Amino acid sequence: MQVLCKVMQVGRSGFYRWQNQQIHQKNILAEQFRLESDTQQIFIDSDRSYGSRRMVKALQAKGYNIGRYQAATLMKRLGLVVKYAKKFKVTTNSKHKLPIAENLLNREFAVTEANKVYTTDITYLWTREGWLYLAVVMDLYSRKIVGWSMDKRMTTELPLEALRMAWWSRKPGSGVLQLLRSRKPVRLTGLSGST
């Protein structure tokens, strides 16, 4: 040891200080590796649902001395992004006394002529701004969307706007759909509301 220190022109105390720093650095890296591994495992075990608050509690239960903001920074560095569960929204009310339209299509989807049979549907999509409702009208012959409408609320006007767009874009003959200028439906013949 003395010869090595003399050749390198360092004192023995400087060498031991450097050696202790290396050991300390290895211990810090090993501890950091364990913390990152445990954080990733907790995140996977939680089905990617733990944010920084729950992550802190789980890590503290494992004996780590870590705060919420440290956990948030660690999760960000590891690329751990919470997978939010989409909210479920009931949109169908089957318990009503309103008349139910007759199924004119009767599952006969083979159509031989354009603008004779349209089908419609309403769906909803979750966005960062809330629910967005989408009504579409499809020509069964071409399988092309001929009308659509979107709104933040599911009102009677939503599918009617989609039907109006289909009417004005395709100008189908009589028997498919007729609308008055008052923007109210008069007759829905040859048009099925379900697929």
Backbone as CSV, one residue per row, in Angstrom:
resi,resn,N_x,N_y,N_z,CA_x,CA_y,CA_z,C_x,C_y,C_z
1,MET,0.820,-1.183,0.000,0.000,0.000,0.000,0.870,1.255,0.000
2,GLN,1.928,1.210,0.836,2.804,2.382,0.919,3.496,2.641,-0.410
3,VAL,3.915,1.569,-1.100,4.603,1.724,-2.379,3.653,2.328,-3.408
4,LEU,2.419,1.833,-3.425,1.412,2.345,-4.365,1.146,3.833,-4.113
5,CYS,1.007,4.204,-2.853,0.751,5.610,-2.519,1.947,6.485,-2.917
6,LYS,3.174,5.933,-2.745,4.374,6.699,-3.100,4.460,6.883,-4.614
7,VAL,4.148,5.810,-5.382,4.199,5.892,-6.839,3.148,6.876,-7.344
8,MET,1.949,6.831,-6.783,0.850,7.696,-7.227,0.963,9.104,-6.635
9,GLN,1.890,9.295,-5.713,2.133,10.564,-5.047,0.886,11.071,-4.302
10,VAL,0.274,10.158,-3.530,-0.857,10.512,-2.671,-0.576,9.982,-1.277
11,GLY,-1.189,10.663,-0.302,-1.029,10.207,1.068,-1.952,9.021,1.343
12,ARG,-1.598,8.260,2.379,-2.417,7.090,2.734,-3.826,7.511,3.135
13,SER,-3.927,8.629,3.862,-5.261,9.086,4.288,-6.115,9.472,3.077
14,GLY,-5.501,10.069,2.051,-6.220,10.427,0.823,-6.701,9.191,0.085
15,PHE,-5.843,8.138,0.069,-6.232,6.887,-0.592,-7.430,6.254,0.112
16,TYR,-7.378,6.195,1.459,-8.480,5.579,2.206,-9.777,6.391,2.072
17,ARG,-9.632,7.727,2.023,-10.808,8.568,1.822,-11.437,8.268,0.445
18,TRP,-10.599,8.166,-0.580,-11.089,7.828,-1.935,-11.752,6.441,-1.948
19,GLN,-11.120,5.469,-1.259,-11.662,4.107,-1.215,-13.023,4.085,-0.507
20,ASN,-13.164,4.821,0.567,-14.440,4.888,1.294,-15.518,5.562,0.450
21,GLN,-15.112,6.582,-0.333,-16.073,7.237,-1.224,-16.583,6.260,-2.277
22,GLN,-15.702,5.429,-2.796,-16.113,4.436,-3.800,-17.097,3.437,-3.203
23,ILE,-16.819,2.983,-1.999,-17.719,2.035,-1.327,-19.061,2.698,-1.041
24,HIS,-18.998,3.941,-0.558,-20.228,4.689,-0.266,-21.053,4.904,-1.542
25,GLN,-20.375,5.231,-2.639,-21.050,5.447,-3.928,-21.724,4.161,-4.394
26,LYS,-21.039,3.016,-4.238,-21.624,1.722,-4.618,-22.860,1.424,-3.777
27,ASN,-22.798,1.742,-2.485,-23.948,1.509,-1.602,-25.137,2.380,-2.012
28,ILE,-24.861,3.633,-2.363,-25.934,4.538,-2.807,-26.563,4.022,-4.090
29,LEU,-25.728,3.592,-5.038,-26.249,3.067,-6.303,-27.064,1.795,-6.089
30,ALA,-26.596,0.930,-5.183,-27.336,-0.305,-4.887,-28.680,0.021,-4.245
31,GLU,-28.689,0.977,-3.327,-29.938,1.395,-2.673,-30.889,2.024,-3.688
32,GLN,-30.358,2.843,-4.584,-31.176,3.469,-5.632,-31.761,2.407,-6.552
33,PHE,-30.962,1.400,-6.903,-31.434,0.313,-7.755,-32.564,-0.454,-7.076
34,ARG,-32.411,-0.741,-5.780,-33.470,-1.451,-5.033,-34.753,-0.610,-4.986
35,LEU,-34.591,0.698,-4.749,-35.755,1.589,-4.691,-36.479,1.610,-6.036
36,GLU,-35.738,1.726,-7.131,-36.365,1.755,-8.454,-37.028,0.426,-8.784
37,SER,-36.370,-0.680,-8.441,-36.946,-2.004,-8.699,-38.231,-2.202,-7.909
38,ASP,-38.198,-1.833,-6.616,-39.397,-1.976,-5.784,-40.530,-1.073,-6.280
39,THR,-40.184,0.137,-6.705,-41.200,1.060,-7.216,-41.859,0.484,-8.461
40,GLN,-41.059,-0.031,-9.379,-41.626,-0.626,-10.597,-42.483,-1.839,-10.275
41,GLN,-42.045,-2.673,-9.320,-42.814,-3.868,-8.966,-44.138,-3.490,-8.304
42,ILE,-44.114,-2.509,-7.409,-45.355,-2.047,-6.767,-46.309,-1.504,-7.815
43,PHE,-45.779,-0.751,-8.766,-46.610,-0.165,-9.821,-47.250,-1.257,-10.681
44,ILE,-46.490,-2.275,-11.040,-47.036,-3.386,-11.832,-48.057,-4.176,-11.021
45,ASP,-47.746,-4.438,-9.742,-48.680,-5.184,-8.885,-49.993,-4.435,-8.677
46,SER,-49.944,-3.107,-8.741,-51.169,-2.303,-8.565,-51.944,-2.167,-9.866
47,ASP,-51.530,-2.899,-10.894,-52.148,-2.829,-12.220,-52.056,-1.412,-12.779
48,ARG,-50.908,-0.783,-12.547,-50.592,0.557,-13.047,-51.575,1.627,-12.556
49,SER,-52.073,1.436,-11.324,-53.079,2.368,-10.818,-52.559,3.254,-9.685
50,TYR,-51.379,2.980,-9.140,-50.866,3.772,-8.017,-50.250,5.070,-8.501
51,GLY,-50.741,6.167,-7.940,-50.119,7.463,-8.143,-49.084,7.684,-7.048
52,SER,-48.566,8.904,-6.956,-47.484,9.171,-6.003,-47.930,9.016,-4.549
53,ARG,-49.173,9.334,-4.228,-49.634,9.244,-2.838,-49.645,7.805,-2.343
54,ARG,-50.258,6.916,-3.144,-50.305,5.511,-2.731,-48.934,4.854,-2.856
55,MET,-48.132,5.322,-3.800,-46.781,4.773,-3.961,-45.935,5.069,-2.723
56,VAL,-46.066,6.271,-2.168,-45.316,6.639,-0.966,-45.672,5.704,0.175
57,LYS,-46.956,5.454,0.362,-47.384,4.571,1.456,-46.832,3.165,1.277
58,ALA,-46.853,2.666,0.043,-46.348,1.319,-0.226,-44.839,1.246,-0.014
59,LEU,-44.110,2.276,-0.450,-42.660,2.283,-0.280,-42.272,2.455,1.188
60,GLN,-43.016,3.293,1.917,-42.737,3.465,3.343,-43.005,2.175,4.102
61,ALA,-44.010,1.405,3.662,-44.290,0.107,4.285,-43.130,-0.866,4.059
62,LYS,-42.373,-0.659,2.990,-41.194,-1.503,2.717,-39.937,-0.968,3.406
63,GLY,-40.079,0.142,4.124,-38.958,0.660,4.899,-38.189,1.801,4.259
64,TYR,-38.658,2.326,3.144,-37.963,3.442,2.500,-38.396,4.757,3.130
65,ASN,-37.444,5.657,3.300,-37.732,6.989,3.816,-37.863,7.908,2.601
66,ILE,-39.094,8.075,2.127,-39.331,8.815,0.890,-40.601,9.649,1.051
67,GLY,-40.602,10.810,0.434,-41.764,11.689,0.464,-42.543,11.623,-0.838
68,ARG,-43.703,12.279,-0.838,-44.590,12.226,-2.004,-43.952,12.824,-3.256
69,TYR,-43.298,13.965,-3.109,-42.716,14.619,-4.275,-41.509,13.847,-4.808
70,GLN,-40.763,13.211,-3.888,-39.668,12.346,-4.327,-40.225,11.156,-5.115
71,ALA,-41.333,10.603,-4.630,-41.953,9.469,-5.320,-42.480,9.893,-6.688
72,ALA,-43.067,11.081,-6.764,-43.572,11.574,-8.058,-42.434,11.767,-9.043
73,THR,-41.307,12.326,-8.573,-40.142,12.527,-9.433,-39.569,11.183,-9.881
74,LEU,-39.510,10.235,-8.954,-39.002,8.899,-9.280,-39.891,8.221,-10.317
75,MET,-41.204,8.294,-10.129,-42.135,7.675,-11.074,-42.016,8.318,-12.451
76,LYS,-41.831,9.621,-12.471,-41.686,10.321,-13.755,-40.405,9.891,-14.459
77,ARG,-39.324,9.782,-13.698,-38.041,9.373,-14.274,-38.106,7.933,-14.815
78,LEU,-38.880,7.075,-14.132,-39.006,5.681,-14.567,-40.067,5.504,-15.652
79,GLY,-40.796,6.578,-15.960,-41.830,6.499,-17.001,-43.077,5.756,-16.553
80,LEU,-43.370,5.789,-15.260,-44.543,5.102,-14.723,-45.738,6.050,-14.753
81,VAL,-46.631,5.841,-15.702,-47.792,6.708,-15.881,-49.031,5.916,-15.489
82,VAL,-49.845,6.508,-14.636,-51.045,5.845,-14.144,-52.024,5.610,-15.278
83,LYS,-52.600,4.407,-15.305,-53.624,4.052,-16.288,-54.974,4.235,-15.600
84,TYR,-55.679,5.287,-16.001,-56.955,5.595,-15.377,-58.045,4.694,-15.942
85,ALA,-58.910,4.218,-15.059,-60.046,3.418,-15.501,-61.086,4.358,-16.093
86,LYS,-61.607,3.996,-17.245,-62.633,4.818,-17.864,-63.933,4.675,-17.079
87,LYS,-64.587,5.780,-16.926,-65.853,5.780,-16.211,-66.925,5.156,-17.080
88,PHE,-67.852,4.455,-16.437,-68.954,3.845,-17.162,-70.175,4.740,-17.023
89,LYS,-70.843,4.959,-18.115,-72.012,5.827,-18.098,-73.182,5.069,-18.691
90,VAL,-74.279,5.020,-17.957,-75.490,4.366,-18.442,-76.204,5.332,-19.370
91,THR,-76.479,4.875,-20.588,-77.133,5.754,-21.559,-78.464,5.198,-22.037
92,THR,-78.776,3.978,-21.665,-80.014,3.365,-22.134,-81.021,3.295,-20.996
93,ASN,-82.212,3.741,-21.267,-83.300,3.652,-20.306,-84.369,2.742,-20.901
94,SER,-84.345,1.481,-20.500,-85.294,0.513,-21.049,-86.628,0.528,-20.312
95,LYS,-86.681,1.168,-19.167,-87.913,1.196,-18.380,-88.678,2.476,-18.683
96,HIS,-89.397,2.463,-19.793,-90.189,3.624,-20.171,-91.493,3.141,-20.795
97,LYS,-92.415,4.060,-20.925,-93.716,3.729,-21.516,-93.875,4.336,-22.897
98,LEU,-92.774,4.735,-23.501,-92.825,5.309,-24.831,-93.001,4.204,-25.868
99,PRO,-93.590,4.529,-27.014,-93.760,3.492,-28.042,-92.407,3.079,-28.622
100,ILE,-92.282,1.810,-28.936,-91.056,1.268,-29.524,-91.274,1.108,-31.018
101,ALA,-90.337,1.646,-31.801,-90.469,1.605,-33.260,-90.353,0.173,-33.768
102,GLU,-91.080,-0.101,-34.815,-91.048,-1.413,-35.439,-89.707,-1.616,-36.147
103,ASN,-89.176,-2.837,-36.094,-87.918,-3.154,-36.757,-88.201,-3.478,-38.219
104,LEU,-88.079,-2.479,-39.069,-88.372,-2.661,-40.490,-87.255,-3.391,-41.226
105,LEU,-86.049,-3.306,-40.713,-84.912,-3.937,-41.380,-84.915,-5.452,-41.186
106,ASN,-85.296,-5.897,-39.993,-85.409,-7.316,-39.670,-84.130,-8.084,-40.021
107,ARG,-82.987,-7.483,-39.754,-81.667,-8.094,-39.939,-81.366,-8.498,-41.378
108,GLU,-81.991,-7.861,-42.326,-81.690,-8.111,-43.737,-80.713,-7.041,-44.201
109,PHE,-79.424,-7.352,-44.072,-78.382,-6.368,-44.327,-77.903,-6.363,-45.776
110,ALA,-78.335,-7.312,-46.590,-77.925,-7.347,-47.996,-78.807,-6.389,-48.783
111,VAL,-78.267,-5.216,-49.103,-79.014,-4.179,-49.800,-78.436,-4.058,-51.210
112,THR,-79.302,-3.937,-52.214,-78.850,-3.934,-53.606,-78.830,-2.557,-54.245
113,GLU,-79.249,-1.530,-53.503,-79.333,-0.204,-54.104,-78.973,0.855,-53.065
114,ALA,-78.253,1.876,-53.514,-77.844,2.959,-52.618,-79.050,3.814,-52.225
115,ASN,-78.961,4.417,-51.046,-79.967,5.353,-50.535,-81.350,4.728,-50.364
116,LYS,-81.388,3.439,-50.050,-82.668,2.788,-49.784,-82.802,2.384,-48.325
117,VAL,-81.695,1.974,-47.729,-81.736,1.542,-46.330,-80.586,2.228,-45.579
118,TYR,-80.950,2.983,-44.564,-79.984,3.622,-43.686,-80.115,2.978,-42.304
119,THR,-79.007,2.866,-41.619,-79.033,2.437,-40.219,-78.393,3.537,-39.389
120,THR,-78.729,3.566,-38.126,-78.222,4.609,-37.241,-77.707,3.994,-35.959
121,ASP,-76.855,4.737,-35.292,-76.365,4.312,-33.988,-75.859,5.536,-33.241
122,ILE,-75.886,5.429,-31.920,-75.345,6.473,-31.050,-74.320,5.810,-30.148
123,THR,-73.168,6.431,-30.019,-72.154,5.935,-29.098,-71.618,7.102,-28.296
124,TYR,-70.800,6.813,-27.323,-70.228,7.874,-26.504,-68.757,7.591,-26.287
125,LEU,-67.990,8.668,-26.186,-66.541,8.580,-26.042,-66.116,9.433,-24.861
126,TRP,-65.184,8.924,-24.065,-64.650,9.716,-22.955,-63.483,10.549,-23.464
127,THR,-63.533,11.847,-23.232,-62.442,12.743,-23.595,-61.994,13.471,-22.336
128,ARG,-60.927,14.230,-22.441,-60.444,14.990,-21.278,-61.432,16.064,-20.848
129,GLU,-62.324,16.435,-21.744,-63.324,17.456,-21.419,-64.653,16.844,-20.987
130,GLY,-64.733,15.525,-20.905,-65.964,14.855,-20.498,-66.478,13.945,-21.601
131,TRP,-67.726,13.505,-21.449,-68.337,12.605,-22.423,-68.683,13.356,-23.703
132,LEU,-68.467,12.691,-24.815,-68.847,13.226,-26.116,-69.712,12.179,-26.791
133,TYR,-70.903,12.574,-27.208,-71.844,11.651,-27.842,-71.772,11.810,-29.350
134,LEU,-71.811,10.691,-30.048,-71.693,10.675,-31.499,-72.840,9.856,-32.079
135,ALA,-73.606,10.476,-32.956,-74.680,9.785,-33.684,-74.259,9.694,-35.139
136,VAL,-74.423,8.510,-35.741,-74.036,8.317,-37.136,-75.183,7.678,-37.913
137,VAL,-75.208,7.968,-39.211,-76.152,7.357,-40.142,-75.314,6.701,-41.236
138,MET,-75.580,5.414,-41.496,-74.812,4.683,-42.495,-75.738,4.155,-43.580
139,ASP,-75.308,4.322,-44.829,-76.009,3.726,-45.965,-75.569,2.262,-46.024
140,LEU,-76.503,1.334,-45.859,-76.140,-0.074,-45.815,-75.607,-0.596,-47.140
141,TYR,-75.953,0.025,-48.232,-75.467,-0.440,-49.529,-73.959,-0.195,-49.668
142,SER,-73.524,1.031,-49.426,-72.113,1.375,-49.598,-71.315,1.237,-48.310
143,ARG,-71.999,1.049,-47.179,-71.378,1.005,-45.857,-70.649,2.319,-45.543
144,LYS,-71.124,3.382,-46.146,-70.517,4.697,-45.965,-71.326,5.494,-44.937
145,ILE,-70.622,6.220,-44.084,-71.284,7.111,-43.133,-71.757,8.322,-43.926
146,VAL,-73.057,8.528,-43.967,-73.615,9.619,-44.768,-74.077,10.796,-43.916
147,GLY,-74.103,10.596,-42.606,-74.475,11.680,-41.708,-73.953,11.411,-40.313
148,TRP,-73.593,12.462,-39.609,-73.117,12.302,-38.243,-73.336,13.596,-37.476
149,SER,-73.339,13.470,-36.154,-73.517,14.625,-35.283,-72.855,14.326,-33.945
150,MET,-72.260,15.359,-33.319,-71.629,15.211,-32.012,-72.158,16.281,-31.073
151,ASP,-72.221,15.928,-29.791,-72.663,16.900,-28.794,-72.179,16.459,-27.421
152,LYS,-72.170,17.406,-26.483,-71.801,17.087,-25.103,-72.941,16.393,-24.364
153,ARG,-74.154,16.539,-24.877,-75.328,15.938,-24.248,-76.041,15.045,-25.253
154,MET,-76.665,13.979,-24.742,-77.422,13.084,-25.607,-78.887,13.521,-25.555
155,THR,-79.254,14.301,-26.533,-80.612,14.812,-26.616,-81.266,14.265,-27.880
156,THR,-82.536,14.536,-28.053,-83.251,14.126,-29.263,-82.654,14.785,-30.492
157,GLU,-82.112,15.976,-30.296,-81.556,16.724,-31.419,-80.308,16.055,-32.005
158,LEU,-79.580,15.293,-31.207,-78.340,14.663,-31.663,-78.564,13.728,-32.860
159,PRO,-79.432,12.715,-32.791,-79.634,11.860,-33.973,-80.364,12.589,-35.103
160,LEU,-81.216,13.553,-34.755,-81.920,14.286,-35.800,-80.941,15.090,-36.660
161,GLU,-79.911,15.662,-36.033,-78.890,16.384,-36.802,-78.146,15.436,-37.740
162,ALA,-77.867,14.222,-37.262,-77.200,13.234,-38.117,-78.100,12.854,-39.298
163,LEU,-79.391,12.698,-39.037,-80.337,12.374,-40.106,-80.461,13.521,-41.103
164,ARG,-80.457,14.748,-40.590,-80.522,15.904,-41.494,-79.291,15.962,-42.401
165,MET,-78.121,15.685,-41.820,-76.905,15.694,-42.628,-76.986,14.615,-43.711
166,ALA,-77.486,13.452,-43.349,-77.629,12.370,-44.339,-78.591,12.784,-45.437
167,TRP,-79.679,13.418,-45.042,-80.680,13.846,-46.026,-80.103,14.870,-46.995
168,TRP,-79.444,15.889,-46.465,-78.934,16.954,-47.319,-77.713,16.526,-48.133
169,SER,-76.930,15.578,-47.646,-75.752,15.152,-48.407,-76.092,14.150,-49.500
170,ARG,-77.152,13.326,-49.297,-77.454,12.279,-50.267,-78.744,12.514,-51.045
171,LYS,-79.638,13.312,-50.511,-80.936,13.582,-51.145,-81.624,12.278,-51.592
172,PRO,-81.910,11.374,-50.648,-82.542,10.104,-51.020,-83.972,10.330,-51.496
173,GLY,-84.470,9.375,-52.233,-85.846,9.470,-52.727,-86.841,9.284,-51.599
174,SER,-88.115,9.373,-51.935,-89.156,9.219,-50.915,-89.139,7.792,-50.383
175,GLY,-89.554,7.645,-49.157,-89.602,6.334,-48.542,-88.462,6.104,-47.570
176,VAL,-87.349,6.820,-47.720,-86.249,6.637,-46.783,-86.430,7.563,-45.597
177,LEU,-86.585,8.834,-45.873,-86.682,9.794,-44.786,-87.263,11.088,-45.315
178,GLN,-88.187,11.650,-44.586,-88.726,12.948,-44.967,-88.675,13.866,-43.756
179,LEU,-88.208,15.078,-43.957,-88.138,16.077,-42.888,-88.876,17.329,-43.327
180,LEU,-89.530,17.955,-42.379,-90.148,19.254,-42.646,-89.125,20.355,-42.441
181,ARG,-89.389,21.509,-42.965,-88.483,22.640,-42.756,-88.472,23.091,-41.310
182,SER,-89.464,22.686,-40.548,-89.498,23.033,-39.129,-88.480,22.215,-38.333
183,ARG,-87.723,21.355,-39.030,-86.665,20.537,-38.449,-87.208,19.461,-37.531
184,LYS,-88.443,19.018,-37.769,-89.011,17.926,-36.994,-89.250,16.746,-37.928
185,PRO,-89.016,15.501,-37.462,-89.237,14.355,-38.340,-90.723,14.128,-38.569
186,VAL,-91.061,13.816,-39.791,-92.447,13.521,-40.130,-92.642,12.015,-40.237
187,ARG,-91.765,11.364,-40.985,-91.949,9.943,-41.214,-90.582,9.287,-41.303
188,LEU,-90.424,8.169,-40.662,-89.192,7.396,-40.728,-89.552,6.024,-41.291
189,THR,-89.675,5.923,-42.590,-89.997,4.637,-43.192,-88.781,4.123,-43.951
190,GLY,-88.555,2.833,-43.894,-87.401,2.255,-44.542,-86.095,2.560,-43.816
191,LEU,-86.213,3.071,-42.604,-85.056,3.458,-41.829,-85.096,2.696,-40.506
192,SER,-84.014,1.994,-40.204,-83.988,1.231,-38.966,-83.084,1.940,-37.965
193,GLY,-83.497,1.979,-36.744,-82.697,2.605,-35.692,-81.757,1.629,-35.022
194,SER,-81.716,0.386,-35.470,-80.812,-0.580,-34.877,-80.208,-1.437,-35.956
195,THR,-79.029,-1.949,-35.685,-78.354,-2.812,-36.657,-78.415,-4.242,-36.196
